[in-house]
């Protein structure tokens, strides 16, 4: 019986990893559906990283050698990107609901093409005005499409 923490066990795991990688590569080459799925997921991840990189004030450079500080900067930047994406998704949902309320058809395929990575509405270095007066009405914080949008008859 071999132990995983021995040199023989380490070689066995390395060879098992190579077998799994080879099987995955063969599936990738022979299955067009798998290639499309992997490409779509990769494109989504790259779009998010490009958006969060655009939001990063100061660019790619993290001017500190402390790994804990670097990790915090990356996590806060991703949090900022997620907040901006969420806000944009709320705006898109609001507009889609307004169109549906006015009787305009909102197609799911059209909604699927809208990206939440919109940059022209964000002023990274612009004026920040802090208004501390309470809102009269609570802002919408849910991404609920109206039933007439979700269950509209397909044409």
C-alpha positions in Angstrom: 0.0 0.0 0.0 1.4 3.4 -1.0 1.0 6.6 1.0 0.2 9.9 -0.8 2.9 11.8 1.0 5.7 9.6 -0.3 7.6 10.2 -3.5 5.7 7.3 -5.1 2.4 8.8 -4.1 3.4 12.2 -5.4 4.3 10.6 -8.8 1.0 8.7 -8.9 -1.0 12.0 -8.4 1.1 13.7 -11.0 0.4 11.0 -13.5 -3.3 11.0 -12.6 -3.3 14.7 -13.3 -1.7 14.2 -16.7 -4.3 11.6 -17.6 -7.2 13.9 -16.6 -5.7 16.8 -18.5 -5.2 14.6 -21.6 -8.8 13.3 -21.4 -10.1 16.9 -21.0 -8.0 18.1 -24.0 -9.3 15.2 -26.2 -12.9 16.1 -25.2 -12.2 19.8 -25.9 -10.9 18.9 -29.4 -13.7 16.4 -30.3 -16.8 18.1 -28.8 -17.8 21.4 -30.4 -20.4 22.0 -27.7 -17.8 21.8 -25.0 -15.5 24.2 -26.9 -18.4 26.7 -27.2 -19.2 26.4 -23.5 -15.6 26.9 -22.4 -15.1 29.8 -24.8 -18.3 31.5 -23.5 -17.3 31.1 -19.8 -13.8 32.3 -20.6 -15.1 35.4 -22.4 -17.4 36.2 -19.4 -14.4 35.9 -17.0 -12.2 38.0 -19.3 -14.9 40.7 -19.6 -15.2 40.9 -15.8 -11.5 41.2 -15.3 -11.2 43.8 -18.1 -14.0 45.8 -16.4 -12.5 45.6 -13.0 -9.1 46.5 -14.4 -10.7 49.6 -16.0 -12.2 50.6 -12.6 -8.8 50.2 -10.8 -7.6 53.6 -10.0 -3.9 53.8 -10.7 -4.0 51.0 -13.3 -2.4 47.6 -12.9 0.3 48.7 -10.5 -0.3 48.0 -6.9 2.3 50.2 -5.2 3.0 48.0 -2.2 5.0 44.9 -1.5 2.9 43.6 1.3 0.9 40.6 0.0 -1.9 41.2 2.5 -2.2 44.8 1.3 -2.2 43.6 -2.4 -4.9 41.0 -1.7 -7.1 43.7 0.0 -6.6 46.0 -3.0 -7.7 43.3 -5.4 -10.7 42.2 -3.3 -11.9 45.8 -2.8 -11.5 46.4 -6.6 -13.6 43.3 -7.3 -16.1 44.5 -4.8 -16.3 47.9 -6.5 -16.7 46.2 -9.9 -19.5 44.0 -8.5 -21.3 47.0 -7.1 -21.0 48.9 -10.4 -22.3 45.9 -12.3 -25.2 45.5 -9.8 -26.1 49.1 -10.2 -26.1 48.9 -14.0 -28.2 45.7 -13.8 -30.7 47.5 -11.7 -30.9 50.4 -14.2 -31.3 47.9 -17.1 -34.1 46.1 -15.2 -35.9 49.4 -14.5 -35.8 50.4 -18.1 -37.0 47.0 -19.3 -39.9 47.2 -16.9 -40.7 50.7 -18.1 -40.8 49.6 -21.7 -43.0 46.7 -20.8 -45.4 49.0 -18.8 -45.6 51.3 -21.9 -46.6 48.3 -24.1 -43.3 47.9 -25.9 -42.2 44.3 -26.4 -39.1 43.3 -24.5 -37.5 40.2 -25.9 -35.4 37.9 -23.8 -32.9 37.6 -26.6 -32.5 41.4 -26.6 -32.0 41.5 -22.9 -29.3 38.8 -23.2 -27.2 41.0 -25.4 -27.1 43.9 -23.0 -23.9 44.1 -21.0 -23.7 45.3 -17.4 -20.0 46.4 -18.1 -21.0 49.9 -19.2 -18.3 52.4 -18.8 -19.6 55.7 -20.2 -22.0 56.3 -17.2 -19.2 55.9 -14.6 -17.1 58.9 -13.7 -14.1 57.4 -12.1 -12.3 60.7 -11.4 -15.4 63.0 -11.4 -17.1 65.0 -8.7 -18.4 63.0 -5.8 -21.3 64.7 -4.2 -22.5 63.2 -0.9 -26.1 64.0 -0.2 -27.0 62.9 3.4 -30.7 63.8 3.2 -32.9 60.7 3.5 -34.7 59.5 0.4 -38.5 60.0 0.4 -38.9 56.6 -1.2 -36.7 53.5 -0.8 -34.7 52.8 -4.0 -35.3 49.6 -5.9 -32.7 47.0 -4.9 -34.1 43.9 -6.6 -33.6 42.7 -10.1 -37.2 41.6 -10.6 -38.5 41.9 -14.1 -42.3 42.4 -14.4 -44.3 39.3 -15.3 -45.1 40.9 -18.7 -41.4 40.9 -19.5 -40.6 37.4 -18.2 -43.7 35.7 -19.6 -44.3 37.7 -22.7 -45.5 35.6 -25.6 -42.6 34.8 -28.0 -43.0 36.1 -31.5 
